Amino acid sequence: MTDLFAYKLLTEAQWKDWKDSGTFTGAPVDVTDGYIHLSTREQARETAEKWFAETDPLILVMIDLPALGDTVRWEPSRGGALFPHVYGTMPMSAVSGHSRLRLQANGKHDWPAGF
């Protein structure tokens, strides 16, 4: 794959821990699975609806994939779609930006333009 960016969805506490430590070693599901789950722009909304439907706020972190080098592997997941997985840690230097998504009255997250 040639995507330059992928996205990690986190709770506010997980995002704070990453900022405080400077390195992200994974959420509990990542640690269990042995890699850090990321989503492409096209996959992020579905990931949020499936795994974070009631999380408010939800932090959407934009990750610079080239900064992670060969720790990124594209592997099949939901329905055979390729998802970026990180086999290693992610430094804050790989973060290109983040957004705080709030739940709206309709139960959906308020996404930035373009999602």
N, CA, C and O atoms as CSV, one atom per row, in Angstrom:
chain,resi,resn,atom,element,x,y,z
A,1,MET,N,N,0.851,-1.183,0.000
A,1,MET,CA,C,0.000,0.000,0.000
A,1,MET,C,C,0.892,1.240,0.000
A,1,MET,O,O,2.057,1.191,0.395
A,2,THR,N,N,0.319,2.337,-0.449
A,2,THR,CA,C,1.103,3.565,-0.550
A,2,THR,C,C,0.528,4.717,0.276
A,2,THR,O,O,0.942,5.864,0.105
A,3,ASP,N,N,-0.409,4.430,1.159
A,3,ASP,CA,C,-0.973,5.495,1.984
A,3,ASP,C,C,0.128,6.151,2.814
A,3,ASP,O,O,1.000,5.469,3.352
A,4,LEU,N,N,0.082,7.458,2.914
A,4,LEU,CA,C,1.059,8.181,3.722
A,4,LEU,C,C,0.619,8.326,5.167
A,4,LEU,O,O,1.443,8.496,6.067
A,5,PHE,N,N,-0.696,8.255,5.381
A,5,PHE,CA,C,-1.230,8.448,6.727
A,5,PHE,C,C,-2.230,7.349,7.067
A,5,PHE,O,O,-2.897,6.804,6.188
A,6,ALA,N,N,-2.321,7.037,8.346
A,6,ALA,CA,C,-3.349,6.154,8.878
A,6,ALA,C,C,-3.821,6.781,10.190
A,6,ALA,O,O,-3.297,7.809,10.618
A,7,TYR,N,N,-4.797,6.165,10.810
A,7,TYR,CA,C,-5.438,6.762,11.974
A,7,TYR,C,C,-5.562,5.755,13.104
A,7,TYR,O,O,-5.854,4.579,12.884
A,8,LYS,N,N,-5.334,6.243,14.322
A,8,LYS,CA,C,-5.519,5.451,15.536
A,8,LYS,C,C,-6.622,6.112,16.340
A,8,LYS,O,O,-6.600,7.324,16.551
A,9,LEU,N,N,-7.584,5.324,16.789
A,9,LEU,CA,C,-8.669,5.808,17.630
A,9,LEU,C,C,-8.355,5.435,19.071
A,9,LEU,O,O,-8.037,4.285,19.375
A,10,LEU,N,N,-8.448,6.427,19.956
A,10,LEU,CA,C,-8.063,6.236,21.345
A,10,LEU,C,C,-9.063,6.880,22.289
A,10,LEU,O,O,-9.778,7.814,21.927
A,11,THR,N,N,-9.095,6.362,23.501
A,11,THR,CA,C,-9.814,7.065,24.559
A,11,THR,C,C,-8.979,8.275,24.954
A,11,THR,O,O,-7.796,8.358,24.622
A,12,GLU,N,N,-9.590,9.198,25.653
A,12,GLU,CA,C,-8.863,10.382,26.100
A,12,GLU,C,C,-7.710,10.000,27.045
A,12,GLU,O,O,-6.638,10.602,26.990
A,13,ALA,N,N,-7.934,9.003,27.904
A,13,ALA,CA,C,-6.886,8.554,28.832
A,13,ALA,C,C,-5.705,7.940,28.082
A,13,ALA,O,O,-4.552,8.173,28.444
A,14,GLN,N,N,-5.984,7.160,27.045
A,14,GLN,CA,C,-4.904,6.557,26.248
A,14,GLN,C,C,-4.091,7.637,25.535
A,14,GLN,O,O,-2.865,7.547,25.463
A,15,TRP,N,N,-4.762,8.644,25.013
A,15,TRP,CA,C,-4.080,9.747,24.332
A,15,TRP,C,C,-3.204,10.518,25.323
A,15,TRP,O,O,-2.070,10.875,25.003
A,16,LYS,N,N,-3.722,10.770,26.513
A,16,LYS,CA,C,-2.947,11.470,27.541
A,16,LYS,C,C,-1.705,10.657,27.913
A,16,LYS,O,O,-0.610,11.206,28.036
A,17,ASP,N,N,-1.883,9.354,28.088
A,17,ASP,CA,C,-0.741,8.495,28.426
A,17,ASP,C,C,0.325,8.553,27.331
A,17,ASP,O,O,1.518,8.595,27.630
A,18,TRP,N,N,-0.094,8.556,26.081
A,18,TRP,CA,C,0.851,8.620,24.959
A,18,TRP,C,C,1.610,9.946,24.997
A,18,TRP,O,O,2.834,9.979,24.865
A,19,LYS,N,N,0.867,11.032,25.179
A,19,LYS,CA,C,1.524,12.349,25.232
A,19,LYS,C,C,2.494,12.436,26.405
A,19,LYS,O,O,3.590,12.978,26.271
A,20,ASP,N,N,2.091,11.904,27.548
A,20,ASP,CA,C,2.936,11.968,28.744
A,20,ASP,C,C,4.204,11.135,28.606
A,20,ASP,O,O,5.272,11.553,29.051
A,21,SER,N,N,4.092,9.957,27.989
A,21,SER,CA,C,5.247,9.057,27.888
A,21,SER,C,C,6.090,9.319,26.640
A,21,SER,O,O,7.286,9.029,26.619
A,22,GLY,N,N,5.459,9.869,25.606
A,22,GLY,CA,C,6.168,10.114,24.350
A,22,GLY,C,C,6.183,8.926,23.405
A,22,GLY,O,O,6.612,9.053,22.258
A,23,THR,N,N,5.719,7.766,23.873
A,23,THR,CA,C,5.698,6.554,23.051
A,23,THR,C,C,4.416,5.786,23.318
A,23,THR,O,O,4.004,5.627,24.467
A,24,PHE,N,N,3.791,5.313,22.250
A,24,PHE,CA,C,2.577,4.507,22.371
A,24,PHE,C,C,2.937,3.048,22.143
A,24,PHE,O,O,3.470,2.684,21.095
A,25,THR,N,N,2.640,2.216,23.137
A,25,THR,CA,C,2.937,0.789,23.037
A,25,THR,C,C,1.697,-0.037,22.719
A,25,THR,O,O,1.783,-1.249,22.526
A,26,GLY,N,N,0.540,0.628,22.667
A,26,GLY,CA,C,-0.689,-0.047,22.287
A,26,GLY,C,C,-1.765,0.019,23.353
A,26,GLY,O,O,-1.488,0.084,24.550
A,27,ALA,N,N,-2.996,0.000,22.881
A,27,ALA,CA,C,-4.163,-0.133,23.749
A,27,ALA,C,C,-4.253,-1.602,24.159
A,27,ALA,O,O,-3.563,-2.439,23.578
A,28,PRO,N,N,-5.076,-1.931,25.132
A,28,PRO,CA,C,-5.170,-3.334,25.561
A,28,PRO,C,C,-5.398,-4.326,24.408
A,28,PRO,O,O,-4.773,-5.386,24.388
A,29,VAL,N,N,-6.264,-4.007,23.463
A,29,VAL,CA,C,-6.511,-4.917,22.334
A,29,VAL,C,C,-5.246,-5.075,21.478
A,29,VAL,O,O,-4.983,-6.159,20.957
A,30,ASP,N,N,-4.473,-4.008,21.337
A,30,ASP,CA,C,-3.235,-4.077,20.562
A,30,ASP,C,C,-2.226,-5.011,21.241
A,30,ASP,O,O,-1.603,-5.855,20.598
A,31,VAL,N,N,-2.088,-4.836,22.533
A,31,VAL,CA,C,-1.148,-5.660,23.300
A,31,VAL,C,C,-1.547,-7.132,23.193
A,31,VAL,O,O,-0.692,-7.996,22.997
A,32,THR,N,N,-2.844,-7.416,23.323
A,32,THR,CA,C,-3.348,-8.785,23.209
A,32,THR,C,C,-3.057,-9.374,21.833
A,32,THR,O,O,-2.645,-10.528,21.721
A,33,ASP,N,N,-3.275,-8.571,20.776
A,33,ASP,CA,C,-3.105,-9.060,19.405
A,33,ASP,C,C,-1.657,-9.064,18.937
A,33,ASP,O,O,-1.335,-9.723,17.948
A,34,GLY,N,N,-0.775,-8.340,19.628
A,34,GLY,CA,C,0.640,-8.340,19.273
A,34,GLY,C,C,1.040,-7.293,18.249
A,34,GLY,O,O,2.160,-7.324,17.739
A,35,TYR,N,N,0.139,-6.363,17.939
A,35,TYR,CA,C,0.429,-5.258,17.022
A,35,TYR,C,C,-0.557,-4.129,17.290
A,35,TYR,O,O,-1.603,-4.344,17.903
A,36,ILE,N,N,-0.223,-2.932,16.832
A,36,ILE,CA,C,-1.088,-1.770,17.005
A,36,ILE,C,C,-2.001,-1.651,15.787
A,36,ILE,O,O,-1.534,-1.549,14.652
A,37,HIS,N,N,-3.298,-1.666,16.038
A,37,HIS,CA,C,-4.307,-1.548,14.995
A,37,HIS,C,C,-4.420,-0.097,14.533
A,37,HIS,O,O,-4.565,0.809,15.354
A,38,LEU,N,N,-4.355,0.122,13.238
A,38,LEU,CA,C,-4.632,1.426,12.642
A,38,LEU,C,C,-5.709,1.249,11.586
A,38,LEU,O,O,-6.028,0.126,11.194
A,39,SER,N,N,-6.266,2.356,11.130
A,39,SER,CA,C,-7.260,2.355,10.062
A,39,SER,C,C,-6.883,3.403,9.035
A,39,SER,O,O,-6.257,4.411,9.365
A,40,THR,N,N,-7.265,3.166,7.791
A,40,THR,CA,C,-7.118,4.194,6.761
A,40,THR,C,C,-8.216,5.224,6.957
A,40,THR,O,O,-9.121,5.028,7.768
A,41,ARG,N,N,-8.139,6.310,6.224
A,41,ARG,CA,C,-9.194,7.329,6.282
A,41,ARG,C,C,-10.550,6.707,5.960
A,41,ARG,O,O,-11.553,7.019,6.602
A,42,GLU,N,N,-10.573,5.831,4.971
A,42,GLU,CA,C,-11.825,5.208,4.553
A,42,GLU,C,C,-12.354,4.214,5.589
A,42,GLU,O,O,-13.557,3.956,5.627
A,43,GLN,N,N,-11.494,3.661,6.415
A,43,GLN,CA,C,-11.884,2.654,7.395
A,43,GLN,C,C,-12.183,3.223,8.781
A,43,GLN,O,O,-12.840,2.564,9.587
A,44,ALA,N,N,-11.717,4.419,9.064
A,44,ALA,CA,C,-11.764,4.965,10.424
A,44,ALA,C,C,-13.183,5.096,10.976
A,44,ALA,O,O,-13.431,4.750,12.130
A,45,ARG,N,N,-14.095,5.583,10.177
A,45,ARG,CA,C,-15.471,5.778,10.669
A,45,ARG,C,C,-16.102,4.432,11.049
A,45,ARG,O,O,-16.734,4.317,12.099
A,46,GLU,N,N,-15.932,3.420,10.197
A,46,GLU,CA,C,-16.487,2.102,10.503
A,46,GLU,C,C,-15.839,1.510,11.760
A,46,GLU,O,O,-16.515,0.886,12.577
A,47,THR,N,N,-14.533,1.708,11.907
A,47,THR,CA,C,-13.838,1.241,13.107
A,47,THR,C,C,-14.427,1.906,14.352
A,47,THR,O,O,-14.662,1.247,15.365
A,48,ALA,N,N,-14.660,3.203,14.269
A,48,ALA,CA,C,-15.238,3.932,15.402
A,48,ALA,C,C,-16.626,3.397,15.746
A,48,ALA,O,O,-16.941,3.194,16.918
A,49,GLU,N,N,-17.448,3.171,14.739
A,49,GLU,CA,C,-18.803,2.688,14.978
A,49,GLU,C,C,-18.809,1.281,15.565
A,49,GLU,O,O,-19.655,0.948,16.396
A,50,LYS,N,N,-17.855,0.455,15.125
A,50,LYS,CA,C,-17.805,-0.934,15.585
A,50,LYS,C,C,-17.224,-1.071,16.992
A,50,LYS,O,O,-17.736,-1.851,17.794
A,51,TRP,N,N,-16.163,-0.326,17.300
A,51,TRP,CA,C,-15.427,-0.544,18.540
A,51,TRP,C,C,-15.528,0.596,19.559
A,51,TRP,O,O,-15.206,0.398,20.731
A,52,PHE,N,N,-15.970,1.784,19.133
A,52,PHE,CA,C,-15.961,2.953,20.018
A,52,PHE,C,C,-17.282,3.711,20.001
A,52,PHE,O,O,-17.305,4.922,20.216
A,53,ALA,N,N,-18.371,3.014,19.748
A,53,ALA,CA,C,-19.674,3.659,19.550
A,53,ALA,C,C,-20.102,4.536,20.725
A,53,ALA,O,O,-20.813,5.521,20.528
A,54,GLU,N,N,-19.682,4.195,21.937
A,54,GLU,CA,C,-20.125,4.951,23.107
A,54,GLU,C,C,-18.998,5.750,23.751
A,54,GLU,O,O,-19.174,6.300,24.838
A,55,THR,N,N,-17.849,5.820,23.098
A,55,THR,CA,C,-16.705,6.538,23.667
A,55,THR,C,C,-16.834,8.026,23.378
A,55,THR,O,O,-16.908,8.435,22.220
A,56,ASP,N,N,-16.861,8.828,24.428
A,56,ASP,CA,C,-16.989,10.272,24.298
A,56,ASP,C,C,-16.138,10.954,25.372
A,56,ASP,O,O,-16.394,10.787,26.564
A,57,PRO,N,N,-15.150,11.703,24.963
A,57,PRO,CA,C,-14.734,11.935,23.588
A,57,PRO,C,C,-13.891,10.773,23.061
A,57,PRO,O,O,-13.367,9.962,23.825
A,58,LEU,N,N,-13.777,10.719,21.747
A,58,LEU,CA,C,-12.919,9.772,21.048
A,58,LEU,C,C,-11.826,10.592,20.373
A,58,LEU,O,O,-12.108,11.597,19.720
A,59,ILE,N,N,-10.585,10.163,20.531
A,59,ILE,CA,C,-9.471,10.895,19.938
A,59,ILE,C,C,-9.044,10.203,18.661
A,59,ILE,O,O,-8.727,9.013,18.665
A,60,LEU,N,N,-9.037,10.949,17.568
A,60,LEU,CA,C,-8.606,10.481,16.253
A,60,LEU,C,C,-7.196,11.010,16.029
A,60,LEU,O,O,-6.992,12.218,15.907
A,61,VAL,N,N,-6.225,10.104,15.977
A,61,VAL,CA,C,-4.821,10.500,15.839
A,61,VAL,C,C,-4.346,10.163,14.432
A,61,VAL,O,O,-4.457,9.020,13.990
A,62,MET,N,N,-3.820,11.156,13.736
A,62,MET,CA,C,-3.292,10.987,12.384
A,62,MET,C,C,-1.828,10.578,12.473
A,62,MET,O,O,-1.013,11.285,13.066
A,63,ILE,N,N,-1.500,9.434,11.880
A,63,ILE,CA,C,-0.168,8.856,11.975
A,63,ILE,C,C,0.558,8.940,10.629
A,63,ILE,O,O,0.011,8.571,9.590
A,64,ASP,N,N,1.794,9.431,10.670
A,64,ASP,CA,C,2.674,9.499,9.494
A,64,ASP,C,C,3.297,8.122,9.299
A,64,ASP,O,O,4.247,7.771,9.999
A,65,LEU,N,N,2.778,7.342,8.364
A,65,LEU,CA,C,3.255,5.974,8.170
A,65,LEU,C,C,4.725,5.881,7.760
A,65,LEU,O,O,5.436,5.029,8.292
A,66,PRO,N,N,5.215,6.723,6.833
A,66,PRO,CA,C,6.642,6.613,6.496
A,66,PRO,C,C,7.568,6.797,7.704
A,66,PRO,O,O,8.674,6.257,7.721
A,67,ALA,N,N,7.125,7.554,8.712
A,67,ALA,CA,C,7.947,7.760,9.905
A,67,ALA,C,C,8.114,6.469,10.701
A,67,ALA,O,O,9.037,6.351,11.508
A,68,LEU,N,N,7.220,5.496,10.476
A,68,LEU,CA,C,7.281,4.230,11.209
A,68,LEU,C,C,8.076,3.161,10.464
A,68,LEU,O,O,8.332,2.082,10.998
A,69,GLY,N,N,8.459,3.467,9.239
A,69,GLY,CA,C,9.314,2.549,8.476
A,69,GLY,C,C,8.717,1.169,8.301
A,69,GLY,O,O,7.523,1.014,8.045
A,70,ASP,N,N,9.583,0.160,8.446
A,70,ASP,CA,C,9.152,-1.206,8.175
A,70,ASP,C,C,8.405,-1.862,9.328
A,70,ASP,O,O,8.166,-3.070,9.297
A,71,THR,N,N,8.029,-1.083,10.351
A,71,THR,CA,C,7.185,-1.649,11.413
A,71,THR,C,C,5.730,-1.742,10.961
A,71,THR,O,O,4.916,-2.391,11.618
A,72,VAL,N,N,5.396,-1.091,9.830
A,72,VAL,CA,C,4.023,-1.100,9.312
A,72,VAL,C,C,3.857,-2.259,8.332
A,72,VAL,O,O,4.645,-2.434,7.402
A,73,ARG,N,N,2.818,-3.035,8.568
A,73,ARG,CA,C,2.459,-4.124,7.653
A,73,ARG,C,C,0.987,-3.985,7.301
A,73,ARG,O,O,0.159,-3.696,8.165
A,74,TRP,N,N,0.666,-4.191,6.037
A,74,TRP,CA,C,-0.719,-4.147,5.576
A,74,TRP,C,C,-1.238,-5.576,5.558
A,74,TRP,O,O,-0.735,-6.427,4.825
A,75,GLU,N,N,-2.268,-5.829,6.390
A,75,GLU,CA,C,-2.763,-7.187,6.546
A,75,GLU,C,C,-4.284,-7.220,6.439
A,75,GLU,O,O,-4.960,-6.262,6.816
A,76,PRO,N,N,-4.822,-8.331,5.922
A,76,PRO,CA,C,-6.278,-8.445,5.784
A,76,PRO,C,C,-6.969,-8.529,7.134
A,76,PRO,O,O,-6.474,-9.153,8.073
A,77,SER,N,N,-8.125,-7.884,7.204
A,77,SER,CA,C,-8.951,-7.929,8.408
A,77,SER,C,C,-10.402,-7.979,7.963
A,77,SER,O,O,-10.766,-8.831,7.151
A,78,ARG,N,N,-11.248,-7.076,8.480
A,78,ARG,CA,C,-12.684,-7.090,8.167
A,78,ARG,C,C,-12.944,-7.274,6.677
A,78,ARG,O,O,-12.543,-6.448,5.857
A,79,GLY,N,N,-13.614,-8.357,6.342
A,79,GLY,CA,C,-14.018,-8.581,4.965
A,79,GLY,C,C,-12.862,-8.679,3.993
A,79,GLY,O,O,-13.053,-8.490,2.792
A,80,GLY,N,N,-11.669,-8.969,4.480
A,80,GLY,CA,C,-10.502,-9.088,3.609
A,80,GLY,C,C,-9.829,-7.765,3.287
A,80,GLY,O,O,-8.821,-7.744,2.580
A,81,ALA,N,N,-10.369,-6.656,3.793
A,81,ALA,CA,C,-9.753,-5.349,3.546
A,81,ALA,C,C,-8.386,-5.289,4.220
A,81,ALA,O,O,-8.193,-5.844,5.301
A,82,LEU,N,N,-7.443,-4.613,3.573
A,82,LEU,CA,C,-6.113,-4.456,4.148
A,82,LEU,C,C,-6.103,-3.305,5.142
A,82,LEU,O,O,-6.532,-2.193,4.834
A,83,PHE,N,N,-5.604,-3.594,6.341
A,83,PHE,CA,C,-5.485,-2.598,7.399
A,83,PHE,C,C,-4.014,-2.433,7.756
A,83,PHE,O,O,-3.264,-3.409,7.732
A,84,PRO,N,N,-3.586,-1.215,8.088
A,84,PRO,CA,C,-2.214,-1.018,8.551
A,84,PRO,C,C,-2.067,-1.449,10.011
A,84,PRO,O,O,-2.836,-1.033,10.877
A,85,HIS,N,N,-1.084,-2.276,10.258
A,85,HIS,CA,C,-0.765,-2.737,11.611
A,85,HIS,C,C,0.680,-2.371,11.899
A,85,HIS,O,O,1.541,-2.474,11.025
A,86,VAL,N,N,0.940,-1.949,13.111
A,86,VAL,CA,C,2.296,-1.551,13.508
A,86,VAL,C,C,2.849,-2.600,14.466
A,86,VAL,O,O,2.282,-2.862,15.527
A,87,TYR,N,N,3.954,-3.185,14.069
A,87,TYR,CA,C,4.653,-4.170,14.903
A,87,TYR,C,C,5.824,-3.453,15.560
A,87,TYR,O,O,6.958,-3.504,15.083
A,88,GLY,N,N,5.525,-2.796,16.646
A,88,GLY,CA,C,6.504,-2.006,17.381
A,88,GLY,C,C,5.769,-0.914,18.134
A,88,GLY,O,O,4.561,-1.004,18.349
A,89,THR,N,N,6.490,0.105,18.529
A,89,THR,CA,C,5.891,1.234,19.240
A,89,THR,C,C,5.766,2.421,18.290
A,89,THR,O,O,6.376,2.447,17.222
A,90,MET,N,N,4.971,3.391,18.696
A,90,MET,CA,C,4.803,4.603,17.896
A,90,MET,C,C,5.236,5.806,18.715
A,90,MET,O,O,4.644,6.082,19.759
A,91,PRO,N,N,6.262,6.535,18.263
A,91,PRO,CA,C,6.693,7.737,18.970
A,91,PRO,C,C,5.766,8.911,18.653
A,91,PRO,O,O,5.084,8.912,17.628
A,92,MET,N,N,5.747,9.901,19.535
A,92,MET,CA,C,4.949,11.111,19.271
A,92,MET,C,C,5.385,11.790,17.977
A,92,MET,O,O,4.584,12.479,17.345
A,93,SER,N,N,6.627,11.609,17.577
A,93,SER,CA,C,7.114,12.230,16.343
A,93,SER,C,C,6.391,11.696,15.106
A,93,SER,O,O,6.467,12.313,14.043
A,94,ALA,N,N,5.688,10.558,15.218
A,94,ALA,CA,C,4.918,10.010,14.099
A,94,ALA,C,C,3.505,10.594,14.026
A,94,ALA,O,O,2.766,10.313,13.083
A,95,VAL,N,N,3.130,11.401,15.015
A,95,VAL,CA,C,1.797,12.006,15.038
A,95,VAL,C,C,1.804,13.275,14.197
A,95,VAL,O,O,2.591,14.192,14.430
A,96,SER,N,N,0.906,13.307,13.212
A,96,SER,CA,C,0.795,14.479,12.338
A,96,SER,C,C,-0.336,15.401,12.744
A,96,SER,O,O,-0.433,16.521,12.243
A,97,GLY,N,N,-1.191,14.946,13.643
A,97,GLY,CA,C,-2.298,15.757,14.126
A,97,GLY,C,C,-3.297,14.883,14.846
A,97,GLY,O,O,-3.201,13.656,14.826
A,98,HIS,N,N,-4.254,15.526,15.480
A,98,HIS,CA,C,-5.310,14.779,16.151
A,98,HIS,C,C,-6.573,15.634,16.231
A,98,HIS,O,O,-6.525,16.861,16.143
A,99,SER,N,N,-7.700,14.948,16.400
A,99,SER,CA,C,-8.995,15.599,16.563
A,99,SER,C,C,-9.730,14.934,17.707
A,99,SER,O,O,-9.583,13.738,17.958
A,100,ARG,N,N,-10.516,15.729,18.384
A,100,ARG,CA,C,-11.348,15.236,19.482
A,100,ARG,C,C,-12.765,15.098,18.945
A,100,ARG,O,O,-13.404,16.094,18.605
A,101,LEU,N,N,-13.257,13.864,18.869
A,101,LEU,CA,C,-14.586,13.586,18.332
A,101,LEU,C,C,-15.575,13.449,19.480
A,101,LEU,O,O,-15.368,12.650,20.393
A,102,ARG,N,N,-16.632,14.218,19.433
A,102,ARG,CA,C,-17.671,14.164,20.466
A,102,ARG,C,C,-18.895,13.454,19.920
A,102,ARG,O,O,-19.191,13.531,18.727
A,103,LEU,N,N,-19.602,12.765,20.795
A,103,LEU,CA,C,-20.859,12.135,20.402
A,103,LEU,C,C,-21.929,13.197,20.239
A,103,LEU,O,O,-22.056,14.103,21.063
A,104,GLN,N,N,-22.686,13.076,19.179
A,104,GLN,CA,C,-23.787,13.988,18.917
A,104,GLN,C,C,-25.081,13.390,19.456
A,104,GLN,O,O,-25.099,12.245,19.908
A,105,ALA,N,N,-26.140,14.148,19.410
A,105,ALA,CA,C,-27.442,13.697,19.900
A,105,ALA,C,C,-27.923,12.438,19.182
A,105,ALA,O,O,-28.667,11.641,19.755
A,106,ASN,N,N,-27.501,12.256,17.929
A,106,ASN,CA,C,-27.916,11.079,17.159
A,106,ASN,C,C,-27.078,9.841,17.488
A,106,ASN,O,O,-27.297,8.783,16.897
A,107,GLY,N,N,-26.118,9.950,18.421
A,107,GLY,CA,C,-25.306,8.822,18.830
A,107,GLY,C,C,-24.096,8.583,17.954
A,107,GLY,O,O,-23.370,7.610,18.157
A,108,LYS,N,N,-23.863,9.453,16.982
A,108,LYS,CA,C,-22.707,9.345,16.090
A,108,LYS,C,C,-21.659,10.378,16.477
A,108,LYS,O,O,-21.978,11.431,17.029
A,109,HIS,N,N,-20.399,10.058,16.177
A,109,HIS,CA,C,-19.323,11.013,16.454
A,109,HIS,C,C,-19.332,12.146,15.431
A,109,HIS,O,O,-19.718,11.958,14.277
A,110,ASP,N,N,-18.909,13.300,15.866
A,110,ASP,CA,C,-18.790,14.490,15.029
A,110,ASP,C,C,-17.411,14.468,14.369
A,110,ASP,O,O,-16.415,14.819,15.002
A,111,TRP,N,N,-17.347,14.060,13.111
A,111,TRP,CA,C,-16.089,13.880,12.394
A,111,TRP,C,C,-15.626,15.169,11.726
A,111,TRP,O,O,-16.446,16.001,11.339
A,112,PRO,N,N,-14.309,15.333,11.590
A,112,PRO,CA,C,-13.817,16.490,10.838
A,112,PRO,C,C,-14.196,16.374,9.354
A,112,PRO,O,O,-14.496,15.286,8.862
A,113,ALA,N,N,-14.176,17.478,8.672
A,113,ALA,CA,C,-14.468,17.481,7.238
A,113,ALA,C,C,-13.542,16.494,6.522
A,113,ALA,O,O,-12.361,16.403,6.855
A,114,GLY,N,N,-14.057,15.776,5.570
A,114,GLY,CA,C,-13.247,14.847,4.792
A,114,GLY,C,C,-13.369,13.409,5.229
A,114,GLY,O,O,-12.823,12.516,4.581
A,115,PHE,N,N,-14.080,13.166,6.324
A,115,PHE,CA,C,-14.260,11.772,6.778
A,115,PHE,C,C,-15.675,11.318,6.523
A,115,PHE,O,O,-16.023,10.179,6.835
